[in-house]
Amino acid sequence: MQPNITDYLQPKSLPEAIALMATYSGRAALVGGGLDLSWRPRQEIQILIGLDRIPLSYIEWRPEGLVIGAGTTLRELADSNGGSYLNGLFGRILDRIATPLLRGMITVGGALARAYPWSDLLPIFLGCQAHITLFDGQDHTIPLESFYQGSFRQLLKRSIIRELCLPTHHQSIAAYQRFGRLQIDIPLLNQFSRLTLVEEQIEKASLWLGARPGFPVRLSEVEAVLLGKPLNQVTIGAAVSVLSPSLVGADFRLSKEYRHNLATVFLRRNLTEIWSQHATII
Ligand SMILES: Cc1cc2nc3c(=O)[nH]c(=O)nc-3n(C[C@H](O)[C@H](O)[C@H](O)COP(=O)(O)OP(=O)(O)OC[C@H]3O[C@@H](n4cnc5c(N)ncnc54)[C@H](O)[C@@H]3O)c2cc1C
């Protein structure tokens, strides 16, 4: 127990948890898996509000897509049929995040609320046009992209993440690349690409670059080059050529030049992988 923590409260419902947040405003934190809070303790926090007694751990296929309760751990997700999302790519990505022990702690709600710029999950969730449901006394469902475009940290002072919905995208093929110093290390760059091909033409594209080292960014200029074209070597070359070096930066781990070079390699690899998967489907 951290010395500044005086109480660990365990509400049994979201309304009860919201009421506790209001009572202890500014000095309480919600606990999902607790990994981040124990790794980076916050001095102002005296009260922990555990979410473990609220039924927030669930994975359901609904007509709108894969719905994941905020209390679901990455291990539960990978071990469930949720891993089959994106033709199994989602499960393979989950298996590469952190270590098995840590995956048993990290919750989807904790990862969404903490929103590290280098998160493995955010480019994928954003690239799949996920919706997030927040509870503040009532449920509010909004696109995840709008959530992060707004002042989401302020919003989370008075709301709790209930669940995330990953829509089903028929005819969509996705690929993901990440680079870290070690396989279990945090990503130093990641790229998620998802294309929908209809009659040999790219009808939809959703491409995201994360760990730049800034917050994930949508590669809109690259998407514009891809739309309406057949997926082939020429299109892939044209897409990679418009990837702007200004989208990446330097930190003490990687230079800007190295990151940009890596980003072009990842984009080319992901598009090539989607191309080859598409070729095996038709
Ligand atoms: C050693 C280590 C390695 C890691 N490796 C990776 C990696 O490889 N890839 C990757 O993507 N991430 C990685 N992470 C990051 C990890 O995903 C985040 O730290 C995540 O926040 C941990 O989830 P948690 O449930 O334990 O969060 P917690 O510590 O429980 O909470 C984190 C924050 O979210 C808030 N919160 C929790 N649940 C909710 C909710 N339902 N509604 C609103 N707010 C909520 C808490 O109040 C707190 O502010 C790593 C972290 C560590 C410590």
The ligand as an ORCA input file, in Angstrom:
! r2SCAN-3c Opt
* xyz 0 1
  C       5.492     -2.328    -17.005
  C       4.421     -1.859    -17.962
  C       4.460     -2.302    -19.287
  C       3.464     -1.883    -20.184
  N       3.517     -2.318    -21.469
  C       2.560     -1.911    -22.362
  C       2.608     -2.330    -23.723
  O       3.486     -3.088    -24.153
  N       1.638     -1.870    -24.581
  C       0.631     -1.047    -24.135
  O      -0.212     -0.667    -24.929
  N       0.576     -0.634    -22.853
  C       1.517     -1.038    -21.968
  N       1.472     -0.587    -20.670
  C       0.501      0.458    -20.318
  C      -0.778     -0.074    -19.698
  O      -1.641     -0.480    -20.741
  C      -1.390      1.112    -18.905
  O      -0.522      1.422    -17.845
  C      -2.796      0.846    -18.390
  O      -3.280      2.067    -17.849
  C      -2.828     -0.190    -17.296
  O      -4.174     -0.563    -17.095
  P      -4.776     -0.732    -15.626
  O      -6.126     -1.299    -15.775
  O      -3.822     -1.500    -14.754
  O      -4.830      0.793    -15.175
  P      -5.053      1.407    -13.706
  O      -3.721      1.577    -13.039
  O      -6.098      0.672    -12.944
  O      -5.658      2.836    -14.129
  C      -4.983      3.732    -14.989
  C      -5.780      5.027    -15.054
  O      -7.060      4.786    -15.636
  C      -8.119      5.152    -14.735
  N      -9.196      4.169    -14.938
  C      -9.113      2.820    -14.825
  N     -10.274      2.244    -15.183
  C     -11.123      3.246    -15.521
  C     -12.481      3.297    -15.983
  N     -13.233      2.198    -16.174
  N     -13.021      4.516    -16.241
  C     -12.307      5.649    -16.077
  N     -11.019      5.668    -15.644
  C     -10.435      4.478    -15.374
  C      -7.489      5.127    -13.356
  O      -8.160      5.989    -12.456
  C      -6.079      5.610    -13.660
  O      -6.053      7.016    -13.762
  C       2.440     -0.999    -19.748
  C       2.417     -0.561    -18.400
  C       3.391     -0.998    -17.521
  C       3.345     -0.515    -16.091
*
